[in-house]
Amino acid sequence: MSERFRIAIVGSGPGGLSAAARAAERGESHVLLEAEPHLSNTLYRYQKGKFVMDEPGILPLRSPVPFKAGSRESILEGWDQAAAALKINVRHNHEVSAIKQRSDGGFDIKCVNGASFEAQFVVMGIGLQGNIRKLGVAGEDLPFVQYQLDDPDEYEGETIVVVGAGDAAIENAIALAKQNNVVIINRRDEFARAKKGNETAILKAIEDGLIECYYNAAPERVDALSVGRKKGRMVLSTPNGKAQLLIDRVIGRLGATAPRGFVEACGVTFPSKDPAAVPAISPQYESNVKGLYIVGALGGYPLIKQAMNQGYEVIEYIRGDKVEPADEPLLKGKLDGMPGFRSVDDSLARIQKNVRVLSHITPLQLREFMLDSDLRTPRPGEVVFTRNDYTNSFYSIVDGEVHIALDTEGKQHITLRRGEFFGEMGLISGRRRSATVTAGNGCVLVETPRRSMNRLINSVAAVKREIDEVFILRAIQSRFAPEASVEQLKEMVAGATLQKFAAGDVLFNEGDVGDCLHLVRVGSLTISRSIGGKDVVLSYVPAGNYVGEMALLGDSRRSATARAAIATETVRLDGDSFKKLVQRMPVLKLRLQAEYRQRAASNLAMQALPSGGDIIQFLLAQGAGEATDILLIDESLCVRCDNCEKACAETHGGTSRLDREAGPTFASVHVPTSCRHCEHPHCMKDCPPDALRRAPNGEVYIADNCIGCGNCERNCPYGVIHMASKPPPKPGLLNWLLFGLGSGPGEAPYDPKKKKEPKEKKAVKCDMCKDEKGGPACVRACPTGAAIRISPEEFPAYAQSRR
């Protein structure tokens, strides 16, 4: 006969355990069913000694079960003690095999061991660990490929590849690196999904040479070796081509997906067929099956504290008691400015209903998303952002409309309304804003920072897919045919594809048949021709521009070679579809022909000066292709007066941001050590206090809230950031001239009588003198005009000027 309880809780992870603890505390009839002989199997299987964080730190903990940052062992011990003290009715070794709703609304629960239970309500907190994601390549199940690490100390002297960029992968890699040779494979260019502390730790380990990292890389296959000391070999796809690693072990930490088959058999529905989708649940954690609740990772909330809060709250909801979610005050502070605001839940429901791109996430995920975002209600006519700004927030239109001016005269514009989004081009390309956006009537916007939006795009495939589709349409429309309707562009959009190229990859070669053109979405290209047996760079093509139209318009072969200057992504447009659009729109043909003539003339001018191409190639080899403003010094004009460094120091309190002598030189073009203000700044990828900012004009600068962690210094590949103490105030110029007090122009303040004490250091870098009239002091102070700042788009003209 089945045992009867009011509440049955399936799974003793953080959410389930917290729910059981609250039920016990409230005197509710309950049972906690756990498949393993211990509590919280997910945490139990963490690597030994793992330090578990209690993020998000801004949220209070609501649970009778204790939890604060600490070792895996201390947390498990605390949970065991709490379970015993609260007399939680836990049944170990009871793996649930079926949950079926009865006609009276209650549930029958069957276990693998034959036990059965009846319950009026079910709380499902089973997590995701039963459905681990594998590598997805040949060799993923070889004996030396594993997807779990219990004790890092078991391995010593091995070459181990860790695949993944989340918290588990980082923690495994760092723990293994103490006594092994460790390589971590990150499919992207940053550790965007990891907690701040883990990001800091892995980047420092990489910087210190303890761990080798392959960014933008992915496994292609894993082979077993029958000879040699190593067990196997992994073949990687990297931005620089194929790489082979001889290895002893592979540890895949790629997350997990919901146990969909079991959950759907319980009657729970998923919003889409996407493998990463989570069940649709209400703000009270109730699924579509009335009386069946879902908390924790299965509901889209993998953080321990969030899951524990949900476990506490779900019992209150089941009891019919009102309870304010832990994040309620924070969200209310953000949302109470929304016109017609009644409650947080009402506002969130309105946002999710009105904004299609946010319909792919659960209400609980939306709460977390909104904690990172801001609600804006601009007045009609108020500028949201301006053309050529370097801001990169993403905007969702909750209500009203915005007007987008595609040209400087305002003759070409489009209107976006409720449910649409904008700002994706700056978010994706890292380039200046391509249009000016002003608010229309009744405008309500959600503004989301770049990092938070990228995290959502990387974690929810449906969001990425929708943004990509809209990006392709808008990129085609804004660059080629702003007067065209969506229907007129339908065929071209349908045939467009996104393509990625590593630095140096060829998009097409001189002499190829032209069958497409490429619109540069991220990165940049060089256009070159073979002249006298030498490859000569003719032009530079940044994001937002296109290549390949010449062969299509002239029905001829490619007149030049297009090559990725840095890691690049393009929108490939089918040639036949493009030709049809040109035929239907005479104004587009005239516009393209005018650009064609201008580009051809520029290429001919560069061909007449082959050495100019060498200068461009030199600059691109220094990473200048990702710059937006790079400092160059003409060595033939430079008199080594160091006025540039002195002016920099004087402008910035005695600490120079420039090293004139450092850096390479080619044909008297010198690239000193100074910030390039990259389009996708490496320094901004891991700044815990978000102190690295970008001004509307593009200057990357460091705000006063820098904590001196040094992450930006480690992340910058060009060595232009260093840590420095704030110097004491300098005496005036007259005191220095008349009495010799203080330091001279360009010198750091110095008092020989004062005892030196260690001071807090903070990051220092060029900010382009953004608050100074007249622009960068280094350029203004150069007496010969040797110092200039230019963008990569100006490289061809600069190279031609040096004939």
N, C-alpha and C positions, 0 to 999 in steps of 0.2 A: 504494500500500500504506500502511496506517495505521502511524504511529509508536507505539511501545509505551513506557509509563511505569508505574511503580508507583502514583504519585499524580498526578492531574490536578486543578489548582486553577482554578476558573472565576471570573474577576473579580479585579482587582488593587486593590480597595479596602483599607482598613486590615486587615480580617480575612484576605482572600485573600493580600495581600502579606506579612503576618506569617507565615501558614502556609507560603508558598513560601520565605521566608527561613529558617524553622526547618527545613524539609525540606532546603534547601541546606546549612545548617549541620551537619545530621546525616548528610549524604551520601546522602540518599534520591534515587532516580530520580524526577524530577518534571518537570512542565511547568506554567507559569502562562499561561493563555489570557486575553487582554485584547482587548476589541472596539475600543478606541481606540489611536491612535498614541502614547499616553503612559500612565503609571501613574495609578491612582486617579482615575477620571474625575469622581467626585462631588466630591472635594476640589479637583480641577483646575478645576471649574466654579464653585467658590465665588467670590464677588466679589473683585476684586483688592485686596490689602492686608488682607483679612479676618483678624482675630485669632482664632485657633483655640484653644479652651480644652482643658485636659487633665483634665476631670472624669471620674469621681469622684476627688477628690484623695486619699481615704483608701486607694485601691488602688494597689499597686505595679504597675509595667509589666513584663510578661514578653514580650519580643520581641527578636530580634537587630536589629530596625529601630528607630531612635531616635524618640522622640516626647516633646516637652514643649511647653507652651503657647508659641505664637509665631505669626508671620504665616503665611499660606497659602504664600507663596513659600519661606520658610525651611524649612518642613516638607517640601514637595515636593522641594526640593533635597536635603535630608537623606535622603529615601527613595530618590531616584535614585542617590545615592552609595552607599547601603547595598546596593541591588540590584546595582550593578556590583561592589562589593567582595566580596559573597557569591557572585557569579556565578550569580544566579538565572536559570533557564532560562525567560525570558519570551518569549512570542510575541505581538507587537502586531498589531492589525488582524485578529484571529481571534475574531470574534463567534460564539459557540456557538449553533447552531440546534436541536440535539437531543442528548439523552443517553438512551441505551437500555441497560438491563441485559441482559447475555447469560445464557444458561442456566448457564454456569459461575460466575456471580456477578460477573464483571468487567463493564466498561462500554465501549460504543462511543460515541464523541463525534464529532459532525459540526459543521463550521463553515460559515458563510455563504460563505466564499471557496473552498469545496470541500475544504479540508484535513480529514483525519480522524485520530483518535487512539484508542488503546486504553489503558485504565487499570484497575488492580485496585481503586483507591479514587478517589472524586471528592469534592472539597471545594467546595461552592458558596458563594461570597461575593459574589454579584452585586448586592446592595443593592436599592434600591427606585426609583431615579431614572427608570427607564423608564416608570413608571406614575404620573405627576404628577396630583394631584387638581386639578380645575378649579373655577371658581366655582359651577357648578351652576345658573346663571341665564341668562336670555336675554342674548345679547351676550358670552358668555364667550370667544368665538373672534374677536372683532373685532381688527383689526390693531394697535390700541394696547393690547390686553390681552396681557400676557406672564406666563410662569411661571418665569422665570429672570432673574437679574441678574448679568452677568459683570463689568462695570466701571461703578461708580456715577459716575465722572467723565465718562462719555459724555453725561450729562444735566445740563442747567443751565437755571435759570429756569423750570422746569416745575412744574405742580401734579400731584403723583403720589400716588395712593392705594395703600397697601400693605395687602393683606388677609391677616390671619393674626396669630397670637400666639405663635408658636414662635421659636426662636433665629434661623432664617433670616430671618423677617419683621422681627424687631427689628433685626438687623444691617443689613439692606437699608435700613430706614427711617432709621436713624441715619446711615448713610453718605450717603444721598441728601439728607438734611436740610441738609448743609453748603452746598449751592448750589441747593436746590429748596424749594418749598412742599410739605410732606409731611403726609399724613393716614394714620393707621393704624387699621384696623378690627379690633376684638377682639370676637369673638362672645360672650365671657364678661366677667365683671367684674374679672378679674385675669389676670396673665400667669403662670398656674400651671404651664405646661409648659416654661417657659424656664429656662435656667441662671441661677443667682443673679446673676452678673456682668451678664448681659444684662438681667435684670429691673431691677437698679439703674440701668443706663444708660438704658433706655427711660423709666422713671418720672422720672428727672431731666430728660430731654429734654422730656417732657410738661410737667413742672412749670415748666421754664424757658421754655416757649412755643415751643420749636424744632420740636416736632411736635404736631399736634392728634390727639387720640384719641377715637374713638367706642366706648364700652364697651357690652356687651350689644346689639350692632348686627350687622346682616347685610345684604349686598347683595340687592336685589330684582331689579334688571336694570341693564344697561349699554346706553346708546344712543349711536349716532354722531350727531354734529352736522354739518349741512351749511353752517351759517352761524356767524359768530363766530370768535374766536381759538382757542377750545378745541376739542380733537378730539372730546370726548364728554361724557357726563353719566352719573353713577352715582346711582341711587335707592336709598336705604338705609331699612331698618326699624330704628328706634331706640326706646328706652324712652319717648321724648317724642313719638313719631309718626314720620312720614316726613321724610326729609332728602334734599336734592338737592345733589350736588357737581359743579361744572363742572371737567373734568379734561383733562390732556394724556396721562396714562398710568395704567394699572392694573397692579400687579404682585401676582399671587396667589402666596402662599407658604403653601399649605395642606397640605404634606406629600405623601406618596405612599403607594400601596398596593402590595402584593407583585405581581410579574408572574405572576399566578396561572395563566394559561393555560399558559405555558412550564413552570412548576414542576410543575403537575399532569400535564403531558405526560411529564415525567420519572418519573412514578409516585408522586410525593410527595403525601400527603393533607393536607388542612386540617381542623381540628377543627369548623368550622362554615362556613356560607355567608356569614357576616358579611364584608363587603369589607375590614374592618380586621384580620381574623384572620391569624395567621402560622402557618406549618407546625408540626405537632407534632414536637418533637425531644426526644431523651433528654438527660440531664445531660452526656453525652459528645458532644453535638451531632449524634448520628446520627438520621437521619430514619427513617420507616417502611420505606424502601428500604435494605436492609442494604448497608453499604459506601458510602452516599451521605450526606455530612455537610453541615450548613448552619451558617455562622457569620455574625455581624454583624447588620445591620439586618433582613435577610430572616428571621432567627430571633427578631426582637423586641428586639434590642439595638443601638440606633442610635449609642451613644456610642463614640467612636473608641478609647479605651483599652480598653473592654470587648471590642470586636471584635478588637483586636490580641492581647489576652490569650487570646481564644478561638482565634485562628489558631495561636498557639504551642501551646496545649494540645491541639488536635485532632490535630496531627501526633504528639504523644506517645501519644494514645489509639490512633491508627492503628498505631503501632509496637508497641502492647501494653505500653507503659511506664506505670507509675502516676505521676500528677501531681496534686498538690493544687491546686484552683482558687485563684486569688488572693484570693478573698473567704472562703475556708474558715475561717481563724482567727477572723474577725469573726463569721461565722455560728455557729461552734461556741460562742463566748462567749455568744451569745444563746439557743442551743437546748439546751445541755447540761443545763439544768434540767428538761427534759421527762421525765416518768416513762418509764422504759424506754429512755432515750437510748442509741443504739448508734453512730450516725454522723450527719453533717449530711444526707447524701443520704437516708438512711432517714427522718429526721425531716421533711424537706421533702416527701418522697413521702407520708408519713402525713398531713401538713397538707393537701396538695392533694387527697388521696383523701377525707378526712373533711369538708372545707369546700367546699360546692358552688359558692359565689360565686367561689372561687379556682380552680375547675376550668377557667375560661375563659382562663386565661393559661398560658404555657409554663413549664416548670420553671426556665428561665433568668430569665424575668420574675419568677417567684416568689422567686428568690434576691435580686433587687434589692428587691422588695417587703419581704422579711423584714429586709433591712438597715435599713429605716426603721422597722420594727415591733419590738415587745417581746413575749416569751412570758411569760405569767403563769400561776401555778398556785395560786390562792387556796384557802384551807382551807374546808371546808364551813361555811356560815353567815357567811363573811366578806363584807362589803359591797363590791361592785365600784364602784358609784356610787349616790348617794342622790337621791331625788326632789327636784327644784328645784335640784340642782347645775347649774353652768354649764360643766361639762366637755363636750368634744365629740369624744372618741376613738371609734373604731369597733371593735367586738369581734367576732371570729369564734370559734365554739366548736369546738375541735379534738376534745375528749373531755369526757365527763361532761355536766353540766347546770347551768342557772342558773334561779333562781326570780324572777319579776318581779311585784312588788306594784303594782297599778294604782291603788290608793287609799291614803290615809294610814292607814286602819285595818287594812289587810292582808286585807280580806275578799275582794277580787277579785284573783286572781293567775293567772298562766299560767306554764308551765314550758317552757323551750327546751332542746333537746338537741343532741347532736353534729351538726355540719353546718350548724346555723343561725347567724344573726348577730343582733346587737342594737346599739343606739346610733345607728341611722341617723336617728332623728327629731331628736336634738340636732345631729347632723352637718349635716342638711339645713336645719332651721329656724333654727338659731342660738339657739334659746330654751332655757330651763331643761329639765333632764331631766324627763320626764313620769312616771317611775316609779322605784322603788327596786329595784336588782338585787342579789341575793345568790348566792353560789356554792353549788352542790349538791355531790354526791359526785363525786370524780374529775375535778374541773373543770380543764381546760386551755384557756387563752384566748390568742388573738393580739390584742394591742392595737395599733391603727394610728393615728397622728396624723391630724388633720383634713386637713392639706395633702397628705400622701401618699395618703390615701384619695381625696380629690378628684381628684388627678392620675390615679389608676387609673380612676376613674369617667369622667373626661373623655377618656381614651385608649382604653378598651376598652368598646365599645358593649354587649356582652353583660353586662358587670358592671353597668353603669348600668341596663339593662333589668330585671335580676333584682332589684336593690335597689329600683327604683321599684315593681315588682309587690308586693314584700313590704311596702313602706312603705304602699301603698294599703290592703292588707288590714289591717295593724296599726292604721293611723290610724282606719279605720272601726270596728274592733273595740274599740280602747281608748276612743274618744270616744263611741260610741253603744251598743255591745252587747258588753261584756266577757264576758257569759255565753253569747254565741252561738258556735256551732262554725264552723269554716271552711266546712263544707258549707252551713250556713244563710246564710252571707254570699256564697256563690259567685256568685249572680246579680248582686248589687250590685257586687261587685268586677269582674266581667266588663264591666259597663256603665260603669265609672268611667273618667274620662280626666283627664290632667294639662293644665291651662291656665295660660298666663302672661299677666300684665297689667302694663303700664307704669304708673308713678305717674299717677294721675288717670283711668285707664281705668275705665269703668263695667261692673260685672258684670251688673247688672240695674237697671232703672229703676222708680221708683214707678209703679204702675198696670199693669206687665207681668203677663202670665199666669205663674203659678209652675209651672215644669216641672222644676226641679232644685234642689239645694242645693249649696253650696260649703263644703268643709272647707279652711281656710287652711293650706297646707303651708309656705310661706315668705312673709315680709312681713306686712302688716296691711291692714285695711280700715276705712273709715268708713261709718256708716249715717246717712243724712240724709233729711229730708222737706222738701217745699216748703210753707212757712208764710207766708202773706201775700205770696206772690211771691218769697220769699227762701229759699234753700237753707240749712237749719239742721241742723248735725251733732248727732245724738242719741247716738251711741255709737261706741266704738272697738273693733275686733275683731282681736286679735293672732293670730299663728300658733298652731295647735292648737285653734282654735275654729271654729265654723261659722256660716253665714248662709243664709237662704232657707227655713227650715223652717216659718215662720209661714203662708205662702201654701199650702204643701203640706198642713199639718195642717187648715187651715180651708177648703181647696178654694176659695181666693179669689185675688184679685190681689195683687201685691206692695204692701205698705204703706209701703215706703221704698226709697230708692236705695242700692245698695252700690257703693262706689268704692274702688279701690286707693289707699292712703295713700302707699305707696312701691312699688317694683318687687315684685310679688307673684306667687306661684304657688299654685294651688288644685287640690284634687281635686274634680272635678265629678261629683256623684252623681245618677244618673237618678231623676227624681221617682217614676215608677211602681214601680221596684224598691224604693225607700225606703218607699213606702206599704205594699207587700206585707210588708216586714220588720216595720214597725210593727204591722200586723194580726196577724202571727204571734207577736209578743212583747208582750203587754200591759204588762210592766214597763217596756219602752222607751217605750211611749206615755205612761204615767204620768210618767216622768222628763222627757220632752220637754214635756209639758203644764205641769209645774212650772217648767221653765226658760222656757217661753213666757210664763207669767204674770209671772215676775220681770222678764223683758226688756221686756214691754209696760209694766209699771209704771215701770221706769226711763226708758223712752222718753217716757212721758207727763210725768214729772217734768222732763225736759229740754225738752219742748215748751213747758212753762209758763215756761221761762226761756231764751228764744231767744238772749240774749247769751252764755249758756254755750257754745253752739255756735260762736260767733265766737272764743272763747278757744281752743277745741279746734282750730279751723281755723288760727288763728295759730300754735299750737305745732307742728302738723303741717307748716306751711309752713317752719318753721325746721329741718326734718329730725328733729324729735323722735319721729316715728313709728318710727324704727329704734333709738331709745334703749332702755336698760333701767333706767337711773337718771339722771335729768336734774335739774340744780340750777335751781330757780326762786326768784326774790326778789320779794316783794310790795312794790312801790315805795311803797304807802301806809303801810307799817309800817317800812320801812327808814329809819334815821336817819343813814346815811352814816358810821358810825363806823369802818368798814373792819376791824372785829374778825374778820370772816370771812377776809379776806386775811391778816391777821396770824396768826391761828390756823393757817392752812394753812402759812405760812412757818415758824412755830415747830415744827410737827409734822414738817416735811420739811427740817430743817437750814438754814433761812434762805431757801429758794427757794420762792416761792408758786406753786401750780399753778392759781391762780384770778385772773381779771381781772373784778372786780365791775362796773366802769363800762362795759366793752365789752359789746356785744350789743344786740339789739332789745328793745323794750317795747311791749306792747299792753294797754290797760285796766289799767294799773299792774302787769301781770304782766311781769317782766323776765327775760330768758334771758341770764345772764352767760356769759363765755367760760370753760367748764369742761367736762371730759370727760363725755360722755353714756353711756359704756360700752355701745356699740352692740351689737346682737344679732349682727351680722356685722361685727366691727371692721375698718375700713379699714386701720388702723395695723398689723394683724397680717399683712396680705397679703404683705409683702415685708420680712421681718426676717432678714437672713443668719444671725445667731447664734441665732435663735429666742428672743430676749430678751423679746418681747411675750408675756405669758401671761395666762390667765384663771383666777382663783381659783374654787373651788367655789361661792362666793356670787355670782359674776358680776363681781367687780371686775377690770377690765383693768389690768394693772400692768406695769412694766418691771423685769426682773430685773437683777442686777449684771453680767451678761455683755454688756450693751449695748456696742457698739463705736463708737457715735456717728456712724453712717453718714448719719443724717438721713432715711432712707426713710420712717419713720413720720410725721415732721413733714410731709413732702411729700404723703403719702397721705391724711392726715386732712383731710376737707373742712370742718371746723369750726374749724380754727386753734387747737386746744387743746393741742398738743404743741410744745415749743420746746427748743432745745439750750442747756444750761447747764453751767458748770464746777462741780465739787464745792467748796463753800466750806470754808475752814479751820475747825477747832473753835472754838466760842465760849467766852469766859470765863464764869464763873458769874454769876448774877443779882446777887449781893452785890457782886462786883467792878465791875459796871456801875453799881449804885446808889451805892456808896461812893466809887469811884475813877474812874468814867467810862471804865473799860476795856471794850473790845469794843463790840458793838452791842446795841441795845435790842430789846425784844420785837417780833417781826415784821420785824426788819431783818436783812439779810444780814451775816455777819461781816465786819468791816472793820478793817484795821490801817493807819493813814495813814503810818506809818514804813516799812512793808514795801514793797519794790520790786515792782511788778506784773509778773508773768511770764505769758506765754500758757499756758493750761492746757487739757488735754484736755476736750472737751465731750461730754456724753452727753444722751440724750433725757430730758425731764422731763414728767410728766403726772400728773393726779389719779389716785390709786389707792384712792379712797374711804376712806382711813385704815384699810385692811383689817386692820392689826395693832394698831389702837387700840381699847380698850374704849369702848363708847358710840357708835360710828359716826363719820361724817365730822365733823372738827373745825370746819369752816366752819358747819355747822348748829348744833352744840353751843355755839359761841361767839356766836351771834346773840342779843343781849339782848331783841329784840322778837318773835322768832319769824318774822321776815320770810323767812328762808332755809329752804327745805325741799328734799328730794330725793324724787322720785316716779317711778313707772314709767308708761308710756303707758296701761296698763290703768286707772290711777287718774285719768286726765284728766277723764272725765265727772263723777266725784264731786267732783273739785277745782273744776271749772267751776261745778257747782251750789252749792258752798259759798261762792261769791263773789257771791251775790245781794245 
